[in-house]
Amino acid sequence: MSNNINYIIKYQKDNTVQINVRLSKKYDADILAHLNSLDNKGKSTYIKELVRKDMALKCDETNEIVDSGENRVIRIEEMAMLIGSSVPTISSWYRWKNQNPEHEAAKRLPDFFRVGPHGARCWHESDVQALKGFKASIKQGRDGLMGSVTQKYVKNSKWSKDYIEPPKTEEQKIKEMLWSIGAERAESANEGGI
């Protein structure tokens, strides 16, 4: 019996948030009376239903899709948290998909859709597993599948494995020669005890 109680306590700590609302006995007496008159449905269920209705009304006003039901809409920030990635990582996956639409891995990425006045990228909740599977299936790192997108700034830098140093200009050669002459003079002066 105590194992069940410990499980319930652990589940509640890990998966729920408790919110306290302070109501005035004098000014909110009508609200308190109504909450006390509720049947077996419970106060929390009643309050959650009211909040969801309010959210639906606000979404209708802004022409956004209502985030409720079994196949709710997930924005990119929440999707990143759910699959254990970042927003820039997911963005790079879709940039790569646009560059390589015929690649087998690109076909496994579910399409997103845009919502709201700013065109936020969204998926349905059913797409979470597809994105997790895609993440698990690709090779990561500089030489990974996304290297053409993620390493675009490294290609022509000193840190690239394919970097070829450009030929030096005459001005650079003269500066290096003067630098080495100055360094030699400084060394000989130090050896002379100066």
N, C-alpha and C positions, 0 to 999 in steps of 0.2 A: 504493500500500500504506500509506503513512504517513497518508493522508487517512482510511482506514478505522480506523486505530489512534487517531487524534485524535478521530474521531467516537465510538468506543467509550469513550474516556476522558471526553469531554464528557458522554456519555449517563450513564455511571456517576456522575459528580459531580452531575449534575442530578437523577437519578432513583433513586439507591440510597443506603443508609446502611450503613456498615460498623460492626459491633459486635464488640468483642474480648472474649473470655471467658477468664479465667485459671483453669486447672485445676492442681491439685497432682499432681505425679508420684507422690507417696506415697499421698495419701488418695483421689484420683480416678483411680487407675490402671485400674480396671474401665471407667470411662466412656471414657478415652483408648483403651483396647484395643478397645472396641466401635466407636468412631468410626473408628479406623484399619482395622477389618475391613469397612467398608461397601463395597459394590460401586460401579459407575459412577454410581449415583444421586446421590452427593455428600453431603457433610456438611451443607451449608446446607439442601438440600431436606429431608433427614431431620429436622433441627432445626425447620424451619418446619412440617412435618407434625405433630410433637409439640406445638408451641405451639398450632397450630390445634385439635388434639384437646382440649387443656387448656382453650382458650377455649370450645369447644363444651360441655364438661362444666360449666363455670362458668355459662354462659348457661342451660343446662338447669336448674341449681340455682336460679337467680333467675327462672325462667320468662320469660326474654327470648328474642327471636328471634336465631338464630345469624347472625352477619354474615359469611357465606361463600357461595361459589357465584357464578354469573354475575349474578344479580339480588339482590345483597347489600343489606342494610338500611343506610340512611344517616341518621344523626341530624341534627337541624337545624343544629348547630354545624358539622359537616363539610359539609353542603349549602351553608351560607353561604360557606364558603371555596371550594368548588368552582365556584360561580356568580359569585363576586366581589361578594357583598353582605354584609349584616350580619344577625344574628338578628332585631333589631327590625324591619328592613326586610321580611324574609320574614313576620314576624308581622303587620305592617300589611297586607301583601297579602292574607292570609287573613281578617283582620278586615273588609277591604273586600269580599272575596268573600262573606262572611256577610251583609253589608249589601246587596249587589247580586248575588244568585245568578243572575239572568236575564241579566245583562250578557254580551255576547259574549266579552269578555276574561276574565271570571270562569270561563267554561266551559273556557278553555285552561289554567287552573291545575290541576295534578294533585292529587287528594285525598291527604292524609297520613293516617297511622294512628298510634296511640299504643302504646308498648311500655314494659314495666317497671312497677315499683311507683309511680313518680312520673309516669307517663304521658308520657314523652318523645315529642315529635313526630318521626316518621320517614317516609322515602320509600324506594322501591326505587331502585336505581342507574339503572334505565331512565327515571326521572323527571328526571334531571339536565338532559337536553337540553330537556325541556318547560319547566322553570323558567328556563333560559338564554334560550329563545325568548320567554317571557313578559316577562322583564326587558328584552330588546331591543325589544319591541313597544310598551311603554307610554311615555307622555310623562312625564318626570320634572320635579321641582321643585314649587313652591308651587301652581301652576295645573295640575299634572298630574292624571292619572286618580285618584290616591290622595289628592288634596287633602282630601276629606271626612273621611279618617281621620288623615292625617299633620298636618293643620293645625288640629286641633280646639282647641288652646289659643291659636292665633293669631287665630281668628275674632273674638273680642271684645277684642282688645288694640289698642294704639296702632299696631302695625306692620301691621295688616290694612288692605288697600286699601279695605274697606267700613266701616272704623271711623267711627263717629259719636260725637263727644264728648258725654257726657251733660251736661245743664244743670247749672249751678253752684248749690249751695245758698246760702242767705243767709249762712251762716257763712263759706263760702269767699269770697263777694263782699266781706264785711267785712274778712277777713284780707288779701285782695289790696289793698283800698283803704288799710288801715293800713300795709301794706308799701310801697306807692307813696308815701304821705305821708312815711314814715320815710326812704325813699331820697331824696326831694326835699329834706328837711331836711339830710341828710348832704351832698348836693351843694352846697347853699347855704352850709353851714358851711365846706366846703373851699374855696369860692370866696372867702369872706371872710378867708381866711388863718388860720383856726383849726386 
